[in-house]
Amino acid sequence: MKKLKYFIQRYNIGPFIGLLVICIVLSILSDRFLTVSNLLNVTRQVSINALLAVGLTFVIITGGIDLSVGSTLALAGAVAAGMLSSVTSVPLVVFYACFIGLLAGTFNGLLVANGKIAPFIATLGTMTLFRGITLIYTEGRPIRAVSDTFYQVGGGYIGPIPVPIIIMLLVVLVAWYVLKNMTVGRRIYAIGGNEEAARLSGIKTNSYKILTYSVSGLLAGLAGVILTSRLLSAQPTAGMGYELNAIAAVVLGGTSLTGGIGGVGGTLVGALIIGVLNNGLNLMNVSSFYQQAVKGIVILLAVLIDQRSRAGNK
């Protein structure tokens, strides 16, 4: 039994087991759940939250937090929609929107690393700031993004697979490789494990902190492009509350909010758990009020189990 417990914790397969159990239960309760069309639809819906959560994983591993990803998503999406009226090159529109996200993330990183502002306070402030800029830019109204080419980014297919799913998987693979196999990844984990020790060992902790927030902003910008593309419209209120779902996905995936532990593989599973729960409860016509309560209970149980297991290893 101890060996099994060690194996589950060592390879962080607890979230995957949880996802598998939820899928089995929902497949029994609803005969529509395990259809190919439904599973593809769930995964496409998950892609937005997964991109935000992957970026947040980098930040949280260092012991930080980014509450501004939802507002960054809205700002990047608004810029993309606004540019379509004057720029015909869709790749250029996508590039500038992602660049806006990158700038927003870098600004967060500078506030935290160089400004020495607590991550929660810094990104709480920029969450409001970026939302305000979005409302000013859009004048509080949706911006239409009517373009067949642009629509392919969020609503198109490559073969039978929706494009957002492919983008999500590519991002997860690159992020996994960076964190697990590159020096930059090892240094990010070192900062989260013990920032002072990392600094004394010669790691430029401020630079790497800024890098993680930049990655978070970049992926939030990409998520904004995908959402705007799929809806063919940029909503000034887009992304509200998305940061909470993204943080929940990271936590469900086994990444510790205190830093130093976690990975994007678990984060993807955490995002899938939230998406599958939403989909299954919708298929069973469960009220949205109860859905919120169920998701809250699942997240609390996951954190409680994780905390107890870590305490048992000490």
Sequence and secondary structure as in RCSB ss.txt:
>XXXX:A:sequence
MKKLKYFIQRYNIGPFIGLLVICIVLSILSDRFLTVSNLLNVTRQVSINALLAVGLTFVIITGGIDLSVGSTLAL
AGAVAAGMLSSVTSVPLVVFYACFIGLLAGTFNGLLVANGKIAPFIATLGTMTLFRGITLIYTEGRPIRAVSDTF
YQVGGGYIGPIPVPIIIMLLVVLVAWYVLKNMTVGRRIYAIGGNEEAARLSGIKTNSYKILTYSVSGLLAGLAGV
ILTSRLLSAQPTAGMGYELNAIAAVVLGGTSLTGGIGGVGGTLVGALIIGVLNNGLNLMNVSSFYQQAVKGIVIL
LAVLIDQRSRAGNK
>XXXX:A:secstr
 HHHHHHHHHTT HHHHHHHHHHHHHHHH TTTTSHHHHHHHHHHHHHHHHHHHHHHHHHHTT   TTHHHHHHH
HHHHHHHHTTT   HHHHHHHHHHHHHHHHHHHHHHHHTS   HHHHHHHHHHHHHHHHHHHHTTS EE   HHH
HHHHH EETTEEHHHHHHHHHHHHHHHHHHHSHHHHHHHHHHH HHHHHHTT  HHHHHHHHHHHHHHHHHHHHH
HHHHHHTEE TTTTTTHHHHHHHHHHHTT  TTSS   HHHHHHHHHHHHHHHHHHHHTT  HHHHHHHHHHHHH
HHHHHHHHHHHHH 
